[in-house]
């Protein structure tokens, strides 16, 4: 239905030789998908072209007022060599929710799927096959009007770039240490916390640097009003396994509705785990650690997959979770989720989209 013209590069780049050293988001493939938008015309010129820089006017809206949104998804190589995506339409649907909040145009999900499929056909050889690796896909939309007035741009560019990647955290599937940010806040209800807009991540950089200086990999954000309730970790949603329930903060507008979060909830429920989406204070977590009620904690995200949390620091107190090791439920959820994503396990929820 959508005919996407493809211009192949005449200068393909060498592919990474050692897939165990890919890191995250450092190398980019040979091609990218682009389409442009103009008010009154809609999206036009959907195309796959050689990967390369954009020429931008310094007065471009996105460079001043950050009217920008993005997504993160992955393409996996199965053992039989075939390729598959995980819930890609859910990512594009979430992008449209971000677009509405940021005053940007929605995309046609099937057109975006056609563009992504054409791009992945052109770059199929870039999808790595070593265990734990995948092709990370970054759909992005930017405002391109050349003007300094603060109002919605009339023109936009949507593009998709791809990066063969390994684990998001340098240590792979090993427990991470998390610092509960005591003062700075990421988002408040009514703001843009539920969107995937670059500004949310820019606002987290200072806190990330402070946490890193203190020896922690990530920042756990508390709610912006009372500074008590657990929200999210910027690159991951959070889950806490208490003796009788797996608890994750509810989607009240200030945290991202993760596709992986939703998948974990459904998988855990299908395993008979009692999952509760409810508000939880950081004090509750520290009390549960003391009473022995807290068994495991982990984060979830496309890049982070399922990431065990081994240490949590709040106001100069540190607790160790699961003895600093990967908890049994965390491991089971990781194995089941990645098993489905890589086509090694049955996909009872119909999440996988095969490309061949
Ligand atoms: C993802 O998990 O895809 C994300 O977008 C998180 C990221 C900022 C690395």
Boltz pocket constraint, residues with backbone or C-beta under 6 A from the ligand:
constraints:
  - pocket:
      binder: B
      contacts: [[A, 71], [A, 72], [A, 73], [A, 201], [A, 234], [A, 235], [A, 301], [A, 302], [A, 303], [A, 304]]
      max_distance: 6.0
